C-alpha cells in the first residue's frame, strides 16, 4: 500500500513557488561565489590530490555506493530515485560554513565547491540518468517522465553555473564590494531558503507525516553513508586531517535545493522523491552541525596519528 500510494503522490508546489526557489538557490550560489577567486581553481594544478579525492567522492563513489544501498534495502521506486538524485547533486552551499566551523581546510572546501558546481552541470544529469537506468523500478519512472538531458543541463547551468561565474568575476574585479555583499547575501538567502522549505513541508505536512517514519531511517542511513564515503576515501588517500574534515563535509552535505528544483521541474513533484529530498535538506543541516560541533571541540593538533 505504501508503495503505490507514495509513488503516485504529488507534492503541492506552484509554478510561482518554483521560480522563487530557483531565484533563492541562485542567490545562495552567488553569495558563495563571492568568496571564490580564479586562483582557487589553480589549486587543482598546484596540489591536485585533495581536490581529485573530493571530486571522486562526490561524483563517482557516492553515486555508486548509493546504488549499492538501493540494491540492498530495496526502497520503493520513487524513494530509490530520490536517493540517486540526491547523490548525483553537488555539495550543499552550507558546507563551507560547516567546514570552517569544524576546523577543516576552508580553502579546499571553497575549491571543491567551485569545481563541483561546474562539474555538476554535466555530472548531475549524467549520474541521475546512468544509475537510475540500471535499477529496473527507477528506470520505469525515467521512461514515464522522459527527461530531456539538455534541458536539465540548461537548468543546472542557470541555477549554479551563471551565479558562480558572476560571483567570481565580481570578486576578482571588486573584492571590497564582494566582501561586503557576501556578509549579507549568504545569511539572508539561506534564511529565505530554509523558510521556503519549511513552508512547503507545512503545506504538505499530512503526506510527509504519513511517510516520515519510512523515510526517516533511509535518510539517516544514506546521509551516514555519504559522510563515511568522504571520510574513508580521504583517509585512504592519506590526506592531512584538515583536508579529511573538508572532504567529509563536502560529501555529506548535498545540494538538496537543486534536487527539489529538478524534481518539481521534471518529475511533477513525485511524492517519494520530494519527501526524501526535503527531509535530506533538513537532516543534513542537523547532522552536519553535530559533526562540525564534535570536530570543533577536537582540535587537530590533539588528534592521534598526526
N, C-alpha and C positions, 0 to 999 in steps of 0.2 A: 504493500500500500504506500509506504513512504517513497518507494522507488518512482512509481508512476505519478504520484501527487507532486513531489518536489521537482521532478524532471519537467513536468508540464506547467509548473507555476511560473508566474512572471512578476518581477518586482516593479512597483509603480515608480516610474522615473520619467518626467515630462521632457519634451524637447528643450524647453527653456532651462530646466534644471541641468540638463546635459551640457548646454552651452556655458552655463555658469561654472560647472565642474571643469570643463575644458579650459576656461579662462583662468580659474584659480590654479589649476595644475601648471599651466604655462607660466603664471606669475611666480609660483614656487620655484620652478626651474630657473626662471630669470634671476630670482633672488640668490639662488645657489651659484649661478654662473658669474655673478658679480664678484665672487671670491676666486674665480679661476683665471689664470693667465696662460698665455701660449706656452710659457716655459713649463707648465705642468705637463703638457703633452710631450715635451722634450725629455722629461724624466723617464719615459718609456725606453729611450735610447741610452741614457746615462746609466740607469740601473733597472734593466728590464725585468728581472726575475720577480720582484714582488708584484708588479703590475700584471705580468703574464699569469702568475698564480691566481691573482684576484679575478682576472677575466675568465680563466679556465673554470674556476669555482662557480662564477656567475652564469656563464652561458653554455658550459659543457657538463660539468659534474652535477650541478643541482638539477637541471632538467632530466639528466639520465637517472639519477638516484630517485627523483620524484616518480619517474616512470616505473622503476622497480617497486617503489612503495605502493603505487596504484595496483600493480600486479599482485602484490602481497595482500593488501587489505580489501581489494575489490569494492571500492565505494560505488554508489550509484553513478550512472554516466555523467550527469551534469556536475556532480561534485568532483569526479575524476578530471573532467575537462577544466574545472576551476583550478584544481591543483596544478595541472600542466600549464595553464595560463599564468598563474602567479609565479611559477618557477621560470617562465620564459621572460618575465618582465625584468628590467634592470633594477639596481639597488634603489631603495627609497631615499627621498631627499633629506630626511631627518637623520640619515646615517652619519653625516658629517658632524652633527651636533653630538650624537651619542658617542662617536669615536673620540672626539675631543674630551668629552666628559669622562670616558673610560680610560683615558691616558694612552690612547692609541696614536698612531702616526697620522696626524691630521692631513699633512701634505699628501701622503699616499691615499688617504680616503678621498680627498678632493680630486686627485689624479684619476682614481678608479671611477669616481662619479662622472667625470668628464668623458673618459674613454668609453665607459659602459653606456652612457647616454647616446653617444654617436653610434656605437655598435648596435644598440637596441633598435635603431631604425630598420635594420635588416634582420638582426638575430631574433628579435621577439616574434615577428610573423613566421620566420623560418622554424624556430623551435616549436612554436604552437602547432603549426601545420604538420611538422615531421613526427613529433612524439604522439600527438593526438591521432594521427593516421595509423599508428602502429597498434593501437588498442581498439578492437572492434566496436565496443559501445560508444566511445568518443568519436570514432571515425563516422559512425552513423549520424551523429549530430552535425559534424562538419559537412556532410553531404546535404543535410536538410537546409542549412543556412547558406551554403555556397559562398564562402568567404572570398572576397576579391583581394588577393595578396598586395597588389599595387595600391589599392585604396587604404589598406591597413598601414602600409609603409608611409603613405602620404600623411595619414592622421598622426602617426607616431612622430614623424619628422616635424610636423607643425606644432605639436604639443611640447616636444622635448628638444628637437634639433634647433629650430629657429630661436627660441628663447635662450638656449645655451650659447649660440653664436653671438647673438645680440649682447648678452651679458658680458661675454669675453671681450668683445670689441669696446664696449664702454669702459671696462676695467683697464684695458690697455691704453686707451686714449685719455680717459678722465678718471684716474684712480681715486682721487679725492671724492668725486661725485659718487663713484661706485661704492666706496666705503660707507658714505652717509646713507645711500639708498638701501644698501644691504642690511643695515641695522634695523630698519623698519619693515622692509618688504618681507623678509623671511618670517618674522613673528606674526605680522598681520595676515599674510597669505596662508600660513599654516593654521592660524586660528580660524580663518574662514573655512578652510578645508575640513577641519575637524568638526566644525559646526554643521557643515553641509552633510557630512557622512552621518552624523547623529540625527539630523533632520530626516534623511532618507530611511535610516534604521527605525526611527519613531513612526514614520508613516506606514512602514511595513512590519510593525512590531508583532502582529499576530502570526504572520508567516515565519518570521525569524524565531519567535518564541516556540513555535511548534516543532522546529527542527534544530534548535540551539544545541541540545544535548547530543544529537547525532553529529553535528558539525564540530562541536567544541573539541572533542578528543582528536579529531582528524587534523584540525588546525594546529593544536598543540604539538602533535607528533610531527607534522610537516615542518613547522617552524623550528622545532628542535633539530630536525634533520638538516635544515638549512644552516643553522649556526654550527652544527657539528661538521658539516661539509667544509665550510670555510676554515674552521679551527684545525681540523685534522690534516687537510691538504697543505695548509700553511706550515704546520709543524713538520710534516713530511719533507717539505722543501727546505727545512732548517732555517727559516727566516727569523729575524730578531723578534722578541716578544711584542715589541711595539707594533711591528707590521702584522703579526698574527692577530692581534686585537682588531686592527683596522679591517683586515680581510674577513674575519669572523663576523663583524658587524655589517660590513657591506653585503655579505652573502645572506645574512639572516634578516635584514631589513629590506623588504621588497616594495617596489612601487605599485602598491595595490590601487592607488588612484588611477594610474594608467590602465590597470586591469579592468576596473569598473567602467571606464570610458569605452574600452573595446567591447565589453560585454553588452552595454546598452546601445552601442553603435551597430554591432554585427550579430549579436545573439538575442536582441529584443528583451534584455533583462532576464535571461534564463535563470529561473529560481535558484537551483543548486549552485551555479557558478557565482551568482550575485551574492547569495548568503555567505558562501565560503570566503569570497574575496573581501566582502565588507567586514566580516569577522577577523580576517587576516589583518585588515587595515587598523583595527582596534588592538588586536592582541600583540602584533609585533612591536607596537609602541610600548606596551607594558613589559613584554619580555626583554626588549632592547634596553629599557631604562633599568630593569632589575639587573641585567648582566652588566650594564655600564656602572651601576652603583657598586656592585660587587668588585669590579676591577678598580674603580676609583679608590676603594679602601684597601687595595692590594698593590702597593707601589711596585713598579717594575724592578727596581734595584733589590727588592727583598725577595723576589721570586727565585725559586731554586732552578739551577741549570743555566743561569746567565750571569 
